[in-house]
Amino acid sequence: MGRSPFTLAAAVTAALPGAEVTGARALTADGDGRFDSAVASLADGRELTIRVADDDEAATELAAEALALRALTAGARSMLPFRAPEYIGETRLGDARALVTELLPGFQIEAAHVPPGRGAAESMGAAIAAVHALPASVVRGAGLSARSAQDVRDEIARLVDTAAATGRVPARLTVRWREAASDDDLWRFESTVVLGGVQSTSFLFDDDPDLGPTVAGLVGWHSLSIGDPAVDLAWLSAAPEAADDVHAAYARASDRTPDAALEVRARLLAELEFARWLVHGDALRRADIVDDAAALLESLAEGLHADDLTVAATHGDGVDSAMDALDRVPVEAASGIDTSMQTDAYNPNELWRDDDAGFEHADAADTDAIDADVAHRIEAGSLETEDLSAVRTTSAVSPRAAHVDDDAPAQEDTPEDEAQRAARAALQRWKSSASE
């Protein structure tokens, strides 16, 4: 790893013959990613992104991303109220797979700082609903995975059993999760097209003069599939200020039958991220990851206010959010070893162009690699996870308290105006990184 932006940019011409590269800069912002990445500027004014993976897992993710993006035909993209990355081409840099895409502009907001109310929160809910409204043929036609409610339920049960077998999951959590998996009421949902795990940084924002921050783009399509819509709402455990408004906007924008258990399953999936992290560390025989995950699980168990995850358990009276519990993890539990599984930090810069290259151009080796990887993850009970070792650093300060402009002239503002101003102020926090 560690290739320079100029080395990466030079490889763009292999994926896009005839391209004239005039400049290059780094794409990654903060932390060590699993990809080398850069932004290449072309003579025709376009900016392209190139990502290169040096390990099998990251290469499989790039292959999956390429398949998903090519599955988004012009018709599918026209159904989305935001831009999706557009595929440009693929190449190899040495023995490593490389994916080239068109850069998407926009700004990101960390989950803990997403303000409630009009603007960012409502736009995020509507954006997720738009993805879930895509026709299933988009996924099925590309040969991507599809899971029924029973499939999802069975995978959850296997994950809980696999995590419990490590002996590092508090008994309280094991009982809680097994009861949820056995509750028929939680699993009566209609599968939808899903991104497979939206994060707050999946959204790229533009500042609309009338509506405030609105979603202009959405990145991170490598897990595009058919499955439980709750998987794309699990990140809201890390956004306590905005969660209710995102859920409400999602419900208003959705044309599907209301799902009374959606929020409960989303909370369950957020909790199970720690179990996946544990299983991942155990599979790699990484004691540092296992110890870190065990500390997170202990903290989560201590923070629970109820032992059940039921449809009747709604906001406030049920449990603390999974992320709230992290403040109680002892400092000494943090490992000094880098356990990073981070993907590239896609800043407001992101990917991909639709050049009418359909799924038929995907080689069989890509599809086989993805199928083998999915089968391996299901067997291990770990379908996607992320590095949770640094999650304690998330600020506990209310985004509204932290970002509202104190110098604004005094006036009679409605709650909606205040929320919109807070959303815009929160956006400025990340603007300085837009060109890095």
C-alpha positions as semicolon CSV with decimal commas, in nm:
position;residue;x (nm);y (nm);z (nm)
1;M;0,000;0,000;0,000
2;G;0,105;0,365;0,004
3;R;0,118;0,435;-0,370
4;S;0,142;0,803;-0,455
5;P;-0,153;0,989;-0,614
6;F;0,054;1,040;-0,929
7;T;0,118;0,667;-0,964
8;L;-0,252;0,596;-0,922
9;A;-0,355;0,873;-1,161
10;A;-0,126;0,738;-1,431
11;A;-0,320;0,410;-1,420
12;V;-0,643;0,591;-1,512
13;T;-0,542;0,589;-1,877
14;A;-0,548;0,208;-1,876
15;A;-0,914;0,212;-1,768
16;L;-1,006;0,507;-1,991
17;P;-0,796;0,496;-2,310
18;G;-0,728;0,838;-2,452
19;A;-0,771;1,018;-2,120
20;E;-0,524;1,303;-2,066
21;V;-0,441;1,333;-1,696
22;T;-0,334;1,684;-1,597
23;G;-0,317;1,655;-1,220
24;A;-0,359;1,430;-0,917
25;R;-0,432;1,459;-0,549
26;A;-0,500;1,225;-0,258
27;L;-0,856;1,115;-0,189
28;T;-0,823;0,950;0,151
29;A;-0,903;1,177;0,444
30;D;-0,809;1,059;0,792
31;G;-0,698;0,715;0,894
32;D;-0,553;0,417;0,713
33;G;-0,793;0,281;0,454
34;R;-0,799;-0,058;0,288
35;F;-0,753;0,109;-0,049
36;D;-0,494;0,330;-0,205
37;S;-0,695;0,606;-0,368
38;A;-0,654;0,931;-0,557
39;V;-0,838;1,190;-0,764
40;A;-0,715;1,244;-1,120
41;S;-0,794;1,566;-1,307
42;L;-0,845;1,535;-1,684
43;A;-0,782;1,785;-1,961
44;D;-1,154;1,789;-2,045
45;G;-1,236;1,920;-1,696
46;R;-1,358;1,595;-1,543
47;E;-1,226;1,455;-1,217
48;L;-1,203;1,080;-1,172
49;T;-1,140;0,866;-0,870
50;I;-0,920;0,557;-0,871
51;R;-0,908;0,303;-0,589
52;V;-0,668;0,012;-0,568
53;A;-0,699;-0,285;-0,332
54;D;-0,408;-0,504;-0,229
55;D;-0,589;-0,772;-0,028
56;D;-0,852;-1,022;-0,131
57;E;-1,132;-0,878;0,080
58;A;-1,087;-0,527;-0,055
59;A;-1,055;-0,658;-0,412
60;T;-1,381;-0,849;-0,374
61;E;-1,547;-0,531;-0,249
62;L;-1,430;-0,340;-0,556
63;A;-1,559;-0,617;-0,783
64;A;-1,896;-0,605;-0,607
65;E;-1,905;-0,226;-0,635
66;A;-1,838;-0,244;-1,008
67;L;-2,119;-0,497;-1,057
68;A;-2,363;-0,289;-0,854
69;L;-2,284;0,036;-1,031
70;R;-2,324;-0,122;-1,372
71;A;-2,658;-0,261;-1,256
72;L;-2,780;0,097;-1,205
73;T;-2,907;0,162;-1,555
74;A;-3,013;0,506;-1,673
75;G;-3,373;0,412;-1,591
76;A;-3,286;0,310;-1,236
77;R;-3,080;0,623;-1,181
78;S;-3,368;0,841;-1,301
79;M;-3,575;0,708;-1,010
80;L;-3,328;0,840;-0,752
81;P;-3,354;1,202;-0,628
82;F;-2,973;1,217;-0,600
83;R;-2,670;1,111;-0,799
84;A;-2,521;0,766;-0,771
85;P;-2,154;0,707;-0,856
86;E;-2,096;0,631;-1,222
87;Y;-1,867;0,354;-1,341
88;I;-1,576;0,452;-1,567
89;G;-1,367;0,137;-1,595
90;E;-1,139;-0,114;-1,430
91;T;-0,775;-0,201;-1,464
92;R;-0,494;-0,357;-1,267
93;L;-0,198;-0,193;-1,101
94;G;0,055;-0,469;-1,071
95;D;-0,137;-0,761;-0,926
96;A;-0,401;-0,538;-0,764
97;R;-0,752;-0,462;-0,889
98;A;-0,828;-0,096;-0,956
99;L;-1,166;0,073;-1,004
100;V;-1,200;0,409;-1,177
101;T;-1,507;0,624;-1,133
102;E;-1,630;0,979;-1,181
103;L;-1,596;1,203;-0,878
104;L;-1,917;1,314;-0,705
105;P;-1,915;1,653;-0,531
106;G;-2,071;1,715;-0,194
107;F;-2,008;1,731;0,179
108;Q;-2,037;1,467;0,450
109;I;-2,171;1,489;0,805
110;E;-2,068;1,250;1,079
111;A;-2,357;1,060;1,238
112;A;-2,332;1,222;1,581
113;H;-2,356;1,567;1,423
114;V;-2,654;1,517;1,192
115;P;-2,901;1,783;1,310
116;P;-3,271;1,706;1,356
117;G;-3,554;1,864;1,163
118;R;-3,577;2,008;0,815
119;G;-3,276;1,970;0,593
120;A;-3,019;1,694;0,635
121;A;-3,219;1,449;0,848
122;E;-3,535;1,462;0,637
123;S;-3,336;1,442;0,314
124;M;-3,148;1,135;0,439
125;G;-3,471;0,954;0,523
126;A;-3,616;1,031;0,182
127;A;-3,295;0,920;0,009
128;I;-3,298;0,580;0,182
129;A;-3,666;0,535;0,091
130;A;-3,581;0,607;-0,274
131;V;-3,319;0,330;-0,279
132;H;-3,568;0,091;-0,120
133;A;-3,824;0,180;-0,388
134;L;-3,600;0,064;-0,673
135;P;-3,745;-0,236;-0,859
136;A;-3,607;-0,574;-0,752
137;S;-3,518;-0,641;-1,116
138;V;-3,223;-0,401;-1,078
139;V;-3,064;-0,644;-0,833
140;R;-3,190;-0,972;-0,975
141;G;-3,091;-0,881;-1,330
142;A;-2,732;-0,825;-1,218
143;G;-2,716;-1,156;-1,035
144;L;-2,668;-0,984;-0,698
145;S;-2,779;-1,153;-0,377
146;A;-3,139;-1,160;-0,257
147;R;-3,251;-1,257;0,093
148;S;-3,602;-1,318;0,220
149;A;-3,712;-1,226;0,570
150;Q;-3,649;-1,586;0,675
151;D;-3,300;-1,580;0,523
152;V;-3,216;-1,265;0,719
153;R;-3,359;-1,413;1,037
154;D;-3,157;-1,733;0,994
155;E;-2,837;-1,536;0,934
156;I;-2,897;-1,337;1,253
157;A;-2,948;-1,657;1,452
158;R;-2,624;-1,804;1,313
159;L;-2,433;-1,487;1,395
160;V;-2,559;-1,488;1,755
161;D;-2,464;-1,854;1,797
162;T;-2,120;-1,799;1,644
163;A;-2,051;-1,499;1,866
164;A;-2,177;-1,675;2,177
165;A;-1,949;-1,972;2,104
166;T;-1,646;-1,746;2,160
167;G;-1,740;-1,720;2,527
168;R;-1,695;-1,342;2,517
169;V;-2,057;-1,228;2,481
170;P;-2,236;-1,133;2,805
171;A;-2,516;-1,381;2,877
172;R;-2,764;-1,094;2,894
173;L;-2,696;-1,003;2,531
174;T;-2,706;-1,362;2,410
175;V;-3,050;-1,410;2,567
176;R;-3,169;-1,075;2,434
177;W;-3,061;-1,148;2,077
178;R;-3,190;-1,504;2,072
179;E;-3,528;-1,389;2,196
180;A;-3,537;-1,128;1,918
181;A;-3,446;-1,388;1,657
182;S;-3,728;-1,611;1,778
183;D;-3,991;-1,333;1,784
184;D;-4,209;-1,386;1,477
185;D;-4,344;-1,030;1,496
186;L;-4,001;-0,883;1,419
187;W;-3,956;-1,074;1,096
188;R;-4,279;-1,003;0,909
189;F;-4,133;-0,766;0,657
190;E;-4,114;-0,738;0,281
191;S;-3,761;-0,754;0,143
192;T;-3,651;-0,448;-0,055
193;V;-3,357;-0,330;-0,258
194;V;-3,100;-0,221;0,002
195;L;-2,753;-0,074;0,003
196;G;-2,664;-0,330;0,267
197;G;-2,550;-0,099;0,541
198;V;-2,573;0,278;0,494
199;Q;-2,348;0,496;0,707
200;S;-2,385;0,870;0,763
201;T;-2,079;0,922;0,545
202;S;-2,255;0,746;0,258
203;F;-2,445;1,071;0,200
204;L;-2,302;1,364;0,008
205;F;-2,479;1,696;0,069
206;D;-2,543;2,014;-0,122
207;D;-2,663;2,331;0,051
208;D;-2,998;2,417;-0,105
209;P;-3,083;2,786;-0,046
210;D;-3,444;2,703;0,038
211;L;-3,430;2,358;0,194
212;G;-3,092;2,364;0,365
213;P;-2,854;2,067;0,333
214;T;-3,002;1,807;0,099
215;V;-2,865;1,475;-0,021
216;A;-2,702;1,528;-0,360
217;G;-2,525;1,194;-0,387
218;L;-2,498;0,855;-0,225
219;V;-2,186;0,635;-0,224
220;G;-2,098;0,288;-0,101
221;W;-2,292;0,056;-0,330
222;H;-2,080;-0,258;-0,295
223;S;-2,343;-0,441;-0,086
224;L;-2,638;-0,363;-0,314
225;S;-2,882;-0,652;-0,274
226;I;-3,235;-0,745;-0,176
227;G;-3,286;-0,781;0,197
228;D;-3,407;-0,624;0,520
229;P;-3,466;-0,247;0,486
230;A;-3,363;-0,210;0,852
231;V;-3,000;-0,269;0,755
232;D;-2,986;0,078;0,598
233;L;-3,125;0,242;0,913
234;A;-2,904;0,074;1,173
235;W;-2,655;0,364;1,161
236;L;-2,912;0,584;1,335
237;S;-2,799;0,441;1,670
238;A;-2,506;0,678;1,625
239;A;-2,730;0,977;1,541
240;P;-2,956;1,023;1,845
241;E;-3,047;1,384;1,762
242;A;-3,168;1,306;1,412
243;A;-3,296;0,947;1,436
244;D;-3,665;1,027;1,484
245;D;-3,672;1,274;1,195
246;V;-3,487;1,037;0,960
247;H;-3,730;0,757;1,045
248;A;-4,031;0,988;1,002
249;A;-3,908;1,117;0,665
250;Y;-3,840;0,762;0,554
251;A;-4,193;0,657;0,647
252;R;-4,347;0,954;0,463
253;A;-4,145;0,889;0,148
254;S;-4,194;0,512;0,145
255;D;-4,468;0,362;-0,068
256;R;-4,446;0,026;0,104
257;T;-4,668;-0,123;0,374
258;P;-4,570;0,026;0,712
259;D;-4,330;-0,197;0,905
260;A;-4,398;-0,167;1,278
261;A;-4,081;-0,355;1,368
262;L;-3,844;-0,160;1,141
263;E;-3,686;0,053;1,412
264;V;-3,652;-0,241;1,649
265;R;-3,469;-0,449;1,388
266;A;-3,249;-0,152;1,305
267;R;-3,151;-0,125;1,671
268;L;-3,086;-0,499;1,685
269;L;-2,861;-0,480;1,379
270;A;-2,667;-0,191;1,534
271;E;-2,602;-0,398;1,845
272;L;-2,498;-0,696;1,635
273;E;-2,221;-0,492;1,471
274;F;-2,024;-0,555;1,789
275;A;-2,091;-0,928;1,760
276;R;-1,969;-0,920;1,399
277;W;-1,655;-0,740;1,508
278;L;-1,598;-1,011;1,769
279;V;-1,653;-1,292;1,519
280;H;-1,420;-1,123;1,272
281;G;-1,142;-1,101;1,530
282;D;-1,196;-1,458;1,642
283;A;-1,183;-1,585;1,282
284;L;-0,851;-1,404;1,228
285;R;-0,721;-1,518;1,568
286;R;-0,661;-1,154;1,656
287;A;-0,670;-1,131;2,035
288;D;-0,658;-0,749;2,018
289;I;-0,977;-0,732;1,811
290;V;-1,149;-0,995;2,027
291;D;-1,062;-0,806;2,346
292;D;-1,178;-0,477;2,197
293;A;-1,509;-0,627;2,082
294;A;-1,561;-0,795;2,419
295;A;-1,516;-0,459;2,597
296;L;-1,771;-0,300;2,365
297;L;-2,018;-0,581;2,431
298;E;-1,971;-0,553;2,808
299;S;-2,041;-0,181;2,789
300;L;-2,347;-0,240;2,574
301;A;-2,483;-0,497;2,820
302;E;-2,432;-0,259;3,114
303;G;-2,620;0,018;2,935
304;L;-2,936;-0,173;2,855
305;H;-3,254;-0,058;3,028
306;A;-3,465;-0,350;2,912
307;D;-3,401;-0,712;2,826
308;D;-3,626;-0,732;2,523
309;L;-3,633;-0,614;2,164
310;T;-4,000;-0,615;2,078
311;V;-4,231;-0,416;1,856
312;A;-4,383;-0,266;2,170
313;A;-4,042;-0,138;2,282
314;T;-4,031;0,208;2,124
315;H;-3,826;0,522;2,166
316;G;-3,691;0,619;2,506
317;D;-3,834;0,344;2,724
318;G;-3,644;0,057;2,564
319;V;-3,266;0,062;2,554
320;D;-2,990;0,314;2,518
321;S;-2,861;0,327;2,164
322;A;-2,574;0,093;2,093
323;M;-2,341;0,385;2,043
324;D;-2,442;0,561;2,365
325;A;-2,308;0,266;2,562
326;L;-1,959;0,315;2,422
327;D;-1,885;0,607;2,652
328;R;-1,869;0,355;2,935
329;V;-1,599;0,138;2,779
330;P;-1,287;0,159;2,997
331;V;-0,996;0,338;2,832
332;E;-0,761;0,049;2,899
333;A;-0,978;-0,174;2,681
334;A;-0,861;0,007;2,371
335;S;-0,597;-0,185;2,183
336;G;-0,270;-0,020;2,089
337;I;-0,259;-0,231;1,773
338;D;-0,416;-0,099;1,455
339;T;-0,728;-0,308;1,400
340;S;-0,841;-0,094;1,111
341;M;-1,086;-0,236;0,857
342;Q;-1,179;0,108;0,732
343;T;-1,272;0,164;0,375
344;D;-1,150;0,475;0,205
345;A;-1,289;0,792;0,363
346;Y;-1,487;0,908;0,064
347;N;-1,492;1,274;0,170
348;P;-1,717;1,486;-0,047
349;N;-1,543;1,322;-0,337
350;E;-1,691;1,017;-0,496
351;L;-1,733;0,780;-0,765
352;W;-1,872;0,632;-1,083
353;R;-2,016;0,671;-1,426
354;D;-2,279;0,475;-1,619
355;D;-2,135;0,409;-1,966
356;D;-2,399;0,159;-2,073
357;A;-2,158;-0,123;-1,992
358;G;-2,411;-0,373;-1,868
359;F;-2,375;-0,669;-1,639
360;E;-2,298;-0,891;-1,933
361;H;-1,946;-0,740;-1,937
362;A;-1,869;-0,861;-1,585
363;D;-1,634;-1,157;-1,599
364;A;-1,728;-1,486;-1,437
365;A;-1,431;-1,468;-1,202
366;D;-1,573;-1,152;-1,042
367;T;-1,910;-1,315;-0,979
368;D;-1,752;-1,635;-0,849
369;A;-1,531;-1,437;-0,613
370;I;-1,829;-1,249;-0,474
371;D;-2,036;-1,565;-0,430
372;A;-1,748;-1,740;-0,252
373;D;-1,695;-1,443;-0,025
374;V;-2,064;-1,418;0,063
375;A;-2,077;-1,791;0,142
376;H;-1,771;-1,758;0,366
377;R;-1,919;-1,465;0,556
378;I;-2,252;-1,634;0,608
379;E;-2,078;-1,941;0,743
380;A;-1,883;-1,729;0,987
381;G;-2,189;-1,529;1,080
382;S;-2,029;-1,203;0,970
383;L;-2,186;-1,057;0,658
384;E;-2,025;-0,711;0,673
385;T;-1,854;-0,535;0,953
386;E;-1,645;-0,230;1,012
387;D;-1,362;-0,133;1,242
388;L;-1,522;-0,035;1,572
389;S;-1,198;0,012;1,763
390;A;-1,200;0,393;1,729
391;V;-1,571;0,449;1,782
392;R;-1,523;0,581;2,136
393;T;-1,376;0,899;1,993
394;T;-1,717;1,012;1,869
395;S;-1,814;1,339;2,029
396;A;-2,100;1,326;2,276
397;V;-2,173;1,697;2,231
398;S;-2,511;1,778;2,084
399;P;-2,464;1,890;1,724
400;R;-2,713;2,166;1,774
401;A;-2,521;2,299;2,074
402;A;-2,189;2,262;1,897
403;H;-2,270;2,413;1,561
404;V;-2,548;2,674;1,582
405;D;-2,410;3,013;1,485
406;D;-2,402;3,220;1,804
407;D;-2,341;3,541;1,607
408;A;-2,662;3,518;1,408
409;P;-2,894;3,815;1,466
410;A;-3,165;3,757;1,720
411;Q;-3,503;3,685;1,565
412;E;-3,820;3,490;1,611
413;D;-3,721;3,158;1,456
414;T;-3,939;2,856;1,419
415;P;-3,794;2,520;1,530
416;E;-3,765;2,430;1,162
417;D;-3,557;2,743;1,087
418;E;-3,330;2,671;1,381
419;A;-3,280;2,313;1,268
420;Q;-3,207;2,425;0,913
421;R;-2,947;2,675;1,034
422;A;-2,793;2,410;1,257
423;A;-2,774;2,172;0,963
424;R;-2,594;2,431;0,750
425;A;-2,354;2,512;1,033
426;A;-2,276;2,144;1,084
427;L;-2,192;2,115;0,716
428;Q;-1,919;2,377;0,743
429;R;-1,727;2,152;0,979
430;W;-1,635;1,928;0,689
431;K;-1,605;2,181;0,406
432;S;-1,236;2,235;0,466
433;S;-1,170;1,871;0,380
434;A;-1,365;1,879;0,054
435;S;-1,062;1,930;-0,165
436;E;-0,815;1,715;0,026
